[in-house]
Amino acid sequence: MKRTLFSIILLTLVYALVLASFKPWDLAIGAAVSGMMFFAARGYLFGDEPEMEGSLPGRLAAFAPFAAAVVWEVVVGTWEVALVTLHLRSLENPGIVAIPIGERSPTGVAVSSLVMTLSPGEFLVEVEWEREVMLMHVIDATDPDAIREKHDEFYQRYQRKVFP
């Protein structure tokens, strides 16, 4: 029950943030859509028994730093893409980087992929479950190891506490 409520609240929050509206009617529609999405995808997201780390209050408390870190990544990505778009920085080495899945659950992979794609300059190409990697296209793939390290640090520091 806690997992269901937590998931629907977070999905509704994402819906409201995308709309940039917290009006009661928008929240009600968001909760309805979130509920339908949760029940349609719960088998994929959670399987038989989800691996839930920490308590619900702890995960809710960790959501604020996670959301702030996502916003910061979007700001940084927007800045980098703007520099390239305005020809203030040259587009030297775009490419695909394999990001290891590591300890991420299927839900964690989905959230990591979404977070990476929200930031301009990166997007998910494919998840290769057999190789246990997420293939990400990045605007500057000059140092793939640094990119992998950045994504692992983000996961360990912010995401793991909320979406393992």
N, C-alpha and C positions, 0 to 999 in steps of 0.2 A: 504494500500500500504506500509506504514512504517513497519507494522508488518511482511509482506511478505519479504521485503528486509532485515530487521533485522534478521529474522529467517534463511534465505538463507545464509547470510553472516556468521552467527555464525556456521551453519552446515558446511559451506565450511572451516571455520577456524578449526573446529574439525577434518575434513577430512585431512587437510594439516598437522595438528599436529600429527595425527596418522601415516601419511606417513613420517613425519619428512622432508617434502619437500614443498617449496614455489615457485617451478618452475612454470612459466606461464601455461605450459601444464597441470600440476597436479592441479593447481587452476581452470583451465577451466573445467577439468573433475569433480573436486569436486563441482563446482558450478552447473554443469548439474545434477549430482547425488543428490545434496542437493535440487535443484529445484523439481526434480521428487519426492523425499521423502516428501518434504513440501506439495506439492499438493496432494499426496496420503494420507497423514496423517493429513491434516489441520482440517478436521471435528472432528477427535479424539482429537487433541491437543487443539483446540480452541473452539469447540462447536459452538453455534450460535454467542455469543458475548464474546470475551476473556476479562478477567479482567486484564487490563494493568495498572500497577502502575508506575507512573513517566513518564517522557518524554524519547524519544529515545536517545537523547544525554546523559541523566542521566543514563540510563540503560547501554549504551555503556561504559561510564566512570566507572560504577560499575563492568563491566565484568573483568577488569584487576585484581582487588583484589580477585574477585571470582576465576578466573583461578589460581592465585598464591596460594590461599588457597587450591584448589584442588590438585595442585602439592605438596604442603606441606603434605597434607593428604596421598598422594601416597608414599612420602618419609618415613613418619612415619610408615605407614602400611608395607612397604617393610622391614624396619628395624626390626619391631616386628616379622614378618614372618621369616626373616633371622635368628634371634636369636633362634626361635623355631626349625627351620630346621637344624641349626648347633648344636642343643642340648645344647645351652648355657642358654636357658630358657625352663622349662618344659611346656608341653601342659596340663594344669590342668583342665580347665573348658570351653571347647568350647560349644556353644549352640545357640539357637534361641532367639532373643530378639524382642519384638513387639515395633516398633517405631511408635508413633501416627502420623497420617497424618496431623492433626491440620489444619492450614490455607492454606495448599498447594492446588493449583489448580491441575487438572489432569496433566498439563505440569510440574508443580512443583514436583509432585510425580515421574514422569518419570525422571526428571533431578536429583532429590535426590537419586533415586534408582541407576542411572548410576554413580553418583559421589561416592556413598557408595561402589559400586561394583568395581570401578576403583582402589580403595585402597585395596591392598592385605590384606587378613585376614577378609574380610567382603564380603558377597554377598547377593543379594536379593533372597529370597525363594519364596515369594508370596506377593501380595497386597490383603488384605482382605477389600474390599470396605465397606461391611456391618459393620464390626467392626471398620472401619476407622484406620487401622494399616498397616504398612509395616513389614513383617516378615523378619528379617535379621539374617543370620547365622554369628556369630562372633567367632574369634579365642579365645577370652577370655571373657566369659559371667559372670564372677564372680560378677560384679556390674552392673546389667541391668539399674538401675536408672542413673548411671553415663554415660552409653552409650546413653540412651535416651536424657539426658541433653546435651551431646556433639553434637548430631545430631540436636537438636533444636537450640542450639547456632549457629551452622554453618549455618543453614537455615536463622535464624533471622539476623545474622551479614553479611553474604555474598550472599547467593542465592536469598533471597526474593527481593532484589533490581533489580535482573536481570531476574530471572525466578520464579515468585510468586507461 
